[in-house]
């Protein structure tokens, strides 16, 4: 199989083990067990902001005692300035909903390119609170909205007003003051298209404007509750203790709208996973380690175990996985304590033993942990986690049928084990909701959805194309085949693209009755840097973003990479 990873990966002067096979990595069960890592986009962003000495201020904070008004957060780097404009609203509890069909929120936001003046704020005030119903311009890069976690927000407000700190257990249980229900970018609803800013170094990676917006929303949520406490009780109110404040992230509710992303963007997904797999290969290739890295790893393993102890969900499937993960961490900690600096290939031996012993959740948690002490080896790989998706994927009609069949065997050979004519293997239908123009998943044999089916089942489509190809001579060409079978054009184009991308295609049936859609969501969200995955069904989940991360006022003196696991001295959960 041709390895088409970015040339910067191939040319890098680092020893590497062979990368894990796509047949191993690109299974939904494993993708749905990924964890945040040093290569996650939040962490990449914060490292850059710190290293480049970005400056932050809050030019506008016109919020009343009830928490209603507007605030702006300005970020100034060596080349560009960006401003988050935040609108805080008064929202009746009956209207508070995380569903995409909601029409009102506790707060709405936009990230603007450059400074903003009073006239711009006035224009944005007429549109941003309406979200999809409004319109923004090419000067705006991100559109978002959020609702309060009413229980924790009210608790923190009450405690701060009385001069006390919030209950830390409650802070850890909830994890955020506000929860975003959408973060739109890249041209949606009139916002700036990626082509207009993709050449800026600070946004060279994936989803960097969105990650910047969410980080600033986190700051706004804390500023809002502290302001309301001060307004309610100016004589007694206090600010949040920095250590407690840092344990607050931003929540997010994510559903099926995000799920097809991994299928629709094979170039980008290949670059993400190739970078992660290359990072793992570099660490596994280390011949001997040193005591500083081993000590760091042992400490982080214990902190990650504590994080697993704090990870509580109601979902039975994920709860069982977390229970097993806690046992896996006991094994990881025991093995970490036994590692010696002069061991031969210590990280490879650790990983190989984990493959034989740990659950998928545990294996992938270990992968993330193994990268942590090796920033010098892996951090630069973040520069490769992008792809030019503007390149046309043209069909080479001159390709011989035999060559096409060989491509099929390499990329879709796994489909031969699946009976796509059975009801269970074609039970689901991906379609687009007319109301919200977002992807949805329906039941093929219970709803009249088949006429609206989206091409999000490449495995089934590949099996159908292969069946028709077998009636042609291997010396015939693909163009002749497609003249007789134009229904396969979309898969032919995809095949010629993904056959060059080892990690570009999921090796599972995406329309099977047993397919778990949130595995798609979790994979993408792990690359964002999300934690505390909390499934609310098999189709949507809640997560936490930036929990533990520094705030703008402390980024210059804190290491963001040291803060994504609970501190070593955090109290143990009872």
N, C-alpha and C positions, 0 to 999 in steps of 0.2 A: 504494500500500500504506500503510495506517495505521501510523504509528510509535507504539507504545505503550510506549516507554521510560518509566522512572520520571519523574514530573513534575519532580523535582529536577534531572534531566539537562536537560530541555527549558528550564527556567527559568534555568539557570546563565548568568551574563553573560560568556560566552567565545565567541570566534569559532570556528567549526567548518567544516571541509570536509564535503561529503556523506559519510555513512558508507558503508563498503564494502557492496556488495549481499549479501544473504543467499545468493544463488546462488553467490557467490564464496567466502564465509567458511565456510558450513555444509556443505562437502564433507569427507568423511572423511580424504582425503589431506592437506588443509590443517589440519584439526583435530588430526590426528596429527603435525603439525609445530610445534605451539605450544611456546613456551618460558616459563619463569617470568618475572615482571615485577614492577614496583612494586605492582601490584594483586593479586598472589598473596597468599593468606591468611596464610602464615607471616610475610611482611613486614609486612602490615597489623597483625598481632598485635604484633610486636616494636616497631613504631613507637608503638603505643598504650601498651604497657608502659613504654617509655622516656619518652614525653611526659608520662605521668601519674605517673611516679616510683614504680612498684610496687617493693615490697621482697621480698626472698627470704631464706629460711633453711632449715636442715636440722635439725629438732627431734630426729629419731631416726636413728641409723645403727648398728644392731645387726647387723653383718655379721662373720662369723668369718674366720679366716685362709684358709679354702677358698673364700671368696666366697659363703657361704650365710647368709641372714638377712633382715632387713627394714630399710628406710629410708623416711623421709618427707621430702618437699620442700614447703615452705609458700610460697605466693605471696599477698601482701597488697596489695590495691589500695585506692583511695579509698572503695569501697563494699563490696566482698566479699573474702573469703579463700577460697583453694582449696588443696588438699593432694594431692599425688601420693603414693600408698602403693606402694612397690616391694618385691616379694618376689624374692629371689635364690635359685635352687635348684641342687642338684647334679644334673646330667643326664648320663646315659651317652651317649657319642657315637653309639651305635647308635639312640638315640631322637630325635636332633636332626633335625627336618624342617621345611621351610617350608610343607608342604602343609596345607590347612585341616583335614584329617582328623587331624592330630597331636593327641596327648593330653598331652604334656609339653613344657616349654620351659625355657630357661635362666633366664628371668625373666618375671614376670607383674606387671601394674600395674592400678591404678584411680585415677582423678582424682576426689577427693571435694569436695563442696560444703561449705566451712567447715574448721575445725580437726578433728582426729581425736584421740581419746583411746585409752588402752590397751584398753578394752573393744571399741571399734570395730575396732582393728587385729586383735584376736583373732577377731572375727566375720569380718572380711575374709580373714584367713589360712585360714579354713575353706572359703572360696568362690572367691576370686580365682584361686588357682593351678589350679583346676578349669576356669576359663574358661566355655565353654558349659554344661558339666555342673554348674556352681555357679550361685548366684544372688546378685545384688547388689540394693541397695535404691534408693529414690528419692533417697538422699543421695549416690549415686555417679553421675557424669556420663559417664565413659569407662571402658571395659574394654579392656585390651591385653595383648599378650605379645610376647616377643622371644627370639631366639637369638643367641648369640655368632657373630661371624665368627672362627672358631677360629684361623685362620692369623694374622690381624692381632692379635687379642687376646693370643695366646700370645707373639707377637713383641714387642708393646709391654710386656707383663708382664716378659718376660725382660730387655729393655733397661733399663727403669726400675729393676728390681731390682739391676742391675749398675752403676747410677749413670750411665747413658747415655740419650740420646734415641733414639727409633725412627727407622728409615730413612724419610726423607720421601717417597722415591719409592714405597715400599711403602704408606705412609699414603695417598698420593694414588691409587694403583692400586685399593685396596680402598675407602677413603673412610669407613668406619664400624667401630666396635667391636661394635655389636649391630644386628640387623636385625629389625624388627617384622614379624610375619606377620598381624596383624589389629589394627585400632584401631576398636572399636565404640563408638557413642554413640547419642544420641537414642532412648532407651527400650529398646534391645536388651538382652535377658536380664535385664530388671528395672531397668536403669539409668534415671536421671531422663529424662523425656520433654522434648523441646525446648520445649513449651508452658510448662513450669514456669520456664524461665530465659531465654527468647528476648527478653524486654524489658530485660535487663541490657545497658547500653551496651557493655561490654567483649566481649560475645558477640553483638552485633547483626549481624555479618556471617556468612558461611558457615563452618562447621566450626571455629569458634574454640576450643571446649573441646578438640577433638581435636588441634589444632595446639599448644595449650598443653601438653597431656600429652606429645606427642612431643618438644617442646623440653626438658622436664624429664627425660624418659627419656634423652636425650642426655647431660645432666649426670650422671645416675646411672651411665651406662656408663663415663664417665671417672673418677668417684669410685671405682667398683668396682675398676677396674684399678690405680689408684694405691694404694688401700687394700691390695689383695692383694700389690702389690710391696713396700710398707712392711712388711707382716706377714712376707713371705718373707725380706727382707734389711733389717732396721731400720737397720743401720749404713751401708749404701751406697745405699739406694733414693732416687730423686729423683722430683719431680713432672714432669708434661709441660710442656714449654716452651709458653707461651701461644700463640705463632704456630702451632706444630704442632697443639696441642689444637684450635684454631679450624678446622683443616682436616679435622677429624673431624665427620661428621654422624651421622645415623641412617639405616640402610638400611631398605628395605621391600620385601617380596615381595607383588605384587598380581596377581590373576588375574581370571577372568571374573566373579567375584562383583560387581565394581565396574562392569563394562562397561555393563549396561542403564541405569545412572543417567542418562546423557545423554538417553535416550529417555523414561524415566519421569518426568522432572522438567522439562518444557518451560518453565514459568514461571521457575524458578531459572536454568536454562541461558540463557534469554533475557536475564536481568538480568546475568549474568556477562559474556556476550559483548557485550551492548550497552554496558556500562561500558568494556570494553577497546576497542571500536571507537570510542566517543566520545572516549576518551583519545587514540587515534591521530588522529582528526579534528581535535582541538584542537591537537596538535603540528603537523600538516600545515598548519594555517591560520595559523601564525605568519608574519608578513610579513617580518620580518628578525630575525636572532638576535643574540647577543652573544658576545664572545670567551670569557667564562667557561664558558658552556654548550658552546660548540664544543670548548674544551680538555677539558672533562669527557667529552664524547662521544668524542673521539679516544682518550683514555686508556682509557675503558671498552671501546671497540672492540678495542683491543689486548689487554686483559685477557680479553674474551670469546673472542678468537681463541686465547689460551693455554688457556682452558678447553676449547675444542674440541680442541686438541692433546692434552689429558689425557683426553679422552672416548674410551675404548677399549671395544669390545664384540666379542663373537664372532659375533653375528648378521650374516649376509652383507648382508641388505637394509639394516639400519641402519648397518652399517659403510660401505657405499657412499654412503649419505646423509651420513655424517659426513665422508668424504673430500671430497665435493662442498662441504660446508659450510666446510671449511678454505679451499678456493679462493674461496668466496663472501666469507669474511672478508678475504681479500687485496683483493678488489674494494671492500669496505666501507671498509677502512682507507685505501685510495688515494683514494676519494671523500671520506672524512671530512677528509683532509689538504687537499683542494682547496676545502672549504667556506670561505666568507668571511662575516663578520658582516653585511655590507650586501647580500648576495645576496637577490634577491626570492624569497620563499617557498622558502627553502633546504631545509626538511625535506620539503615536498611534492615538490620536484624530485628529491630523493634517493630518496624512496619510489617515485615513478613510474619512475625509471630502474631501480630494483631489480626492479620487477614485470616488466620486459622482459629482465632479465639473470640474476637469481638463481634458484636452486631454491626450492621451497616452504619447505624447512628454512631456507634463507638469508633469505628474505623475512620469515618470522615471527621469526627471531632479530633481524633489523633492527627490526621493530616493537617488540620488547621494549627494545632498545637506545635507540631514539628517545624512549621514555618516560622513561628514566633521568634526564636532566638537567632534567626538567620536572615535578618533584614538586609545585610550586606550582599547576600546571595540572591534574594528574591524580589526586593522592592522595585528594582528597575524593570522587572517584567510587567509592571503596571502600564508602562509606556507602550506595550504591545497589545493592550486589551481594547482594540478598536478595529474597525473594518470599513472599507469604502463600499458602502452598499448602493452607491449610485452607479456602480459598474453594471452594465447590462449583462444578464445571463442569457446569452444567445444559444440557440440549439445548433449544434454541428450536425447537419443532416447527412454529411458524407461518412459519418462513423459507421463502421461495419456492424451488422447485427451481432456477430460474435463478440466484438469489442463491447457492445452495449450489454450483452448477457454477462460478460466478465465483470463489468461495473456493477451490475445487479447483484452478482454473487458476493462481491466484496462489501457492498453497502447495505443490501437488503436480503442477504442470505438467511437471516433470522426469520423472515416472513414465511419460509417454507415449513416451519413448525406450526403454523397457525391456520386453522380452517376458517377462512373469512366468509364462507357461505353459511356458517352457523350463526344462529341468532345472538348468542353470547358475545361473539367476536365482532359484531357490527351493531351492537345494541344502542350506541350513542350517535347523536348528530350534532355537529358544531354548526351554529347559525348565528346571524347577527340580529339583535333585537331592533325592531322597527322604532320602538319608543326612544331608546337611548343610544342606538347605533353602536352597541357594545356586544362582544361575543357572549354567547350563551350555549349551554349544553342541554340538549333534549333527548327524549327516549324515542328511538326510531320506530318502534312498533306500538307505541302508545299515542303518538302525536303526529299530525300530518306535516312534518317538517322537512322531509327529504327533498322537495323542490328547492329549498332554501339552503341546502347543505354547503358549507364552506370547504375548500380543499385543505383540510387539516388532519387528514389520515393518510400520510404518505406510505405507510406500511401496506395498507390495503390496496392503495392505488398502484404501488409497485408490484404487488402480487398479481393484480389483474393485467398489468402491462406485460409482465413476464409470461403469463399464460398465453397472451396473444403473440408475443414475440416468437415463441417456440414453434409456431406454424410457418415461420419464414426461414429461408436459407441463411446460414451464418455469413455468407458472402454478400447478401443483400445489404442495402444501406438504410440508415434510420429514416432518411427522408421519404423513401418509398413506403416504409412501414407507416409513417405518420399520415401519408396521403390516404391510406386505407383506414387508419385508426386515429383520427384527429382528437378523439377524446383523451388520448394519452399525451398530448403535447405538454401539458403542465408538468407531468411527472418526468417526461424526457428532459425538459429544461432543468428540473430540480436534480435529477440523477447526475447530469453532467456537471452540475455545480458541486453537489455534496460529495461526489466521488473523490474530489480533490481536497475535501475538508474532513479529516479524520473524526473530529468531534462536532461536526455540523448537524448530525442527524440523531434523533432519539431512536434507540433500538427497542421499541416497544409499540404495541398497538394502542393508539390514542383514541379509539372509539369502542374499546372493549367494555363490557359491563363491569368488570372488576377494576378498570382504570381509576386511579385516584387523582382528580384534577389538582388538588393542592400540592402534589409532588412537583408539578410544573411551577407553581407559584413559589414554593420554598426555594427551589434551585435559583431562580432569578433573584429573590429577596436576599439569599445568602451572599450573592455577589454585591448587592447593595450594602451589606453590612448589618442586616437586621438580626435581631435576637428574639428569644422568647416566643417562638412560633406557637400560636394558640389557635388551633383549628376550631371553628364554630360549626362546621359541617365538612363534607368532602369537597365543597366548592368555594368556601371563603374562610379566611382566617384573620386574626389580629397579630400584629408584631410590635416590637419596640425598636426604635431607631435612636442611635446616639446615647443610649444609656451608658453612663460612666465617662463619657467623653468630656473634655474640657469645654468651657464656655469662652466666648471671644475675649473676655477680660483676663483670662488665665492661660491662654494658649501659648504665650511667649515664655512661660515658666514651667509648663507641664508637658510631659511626653504623651501625646495622644495614643500612641501604641501601647502604653502601659496601663491604660484605663478601661479597656473593653471587657475585662473580667473583674469581678468583685475584689475589693482590696483585701490583702492578706489578713488584715486585722478586723475584717467585718465580723459581726457576731454570727455565730452558727444558728441556723434555723431550727426551731424546736419542733 
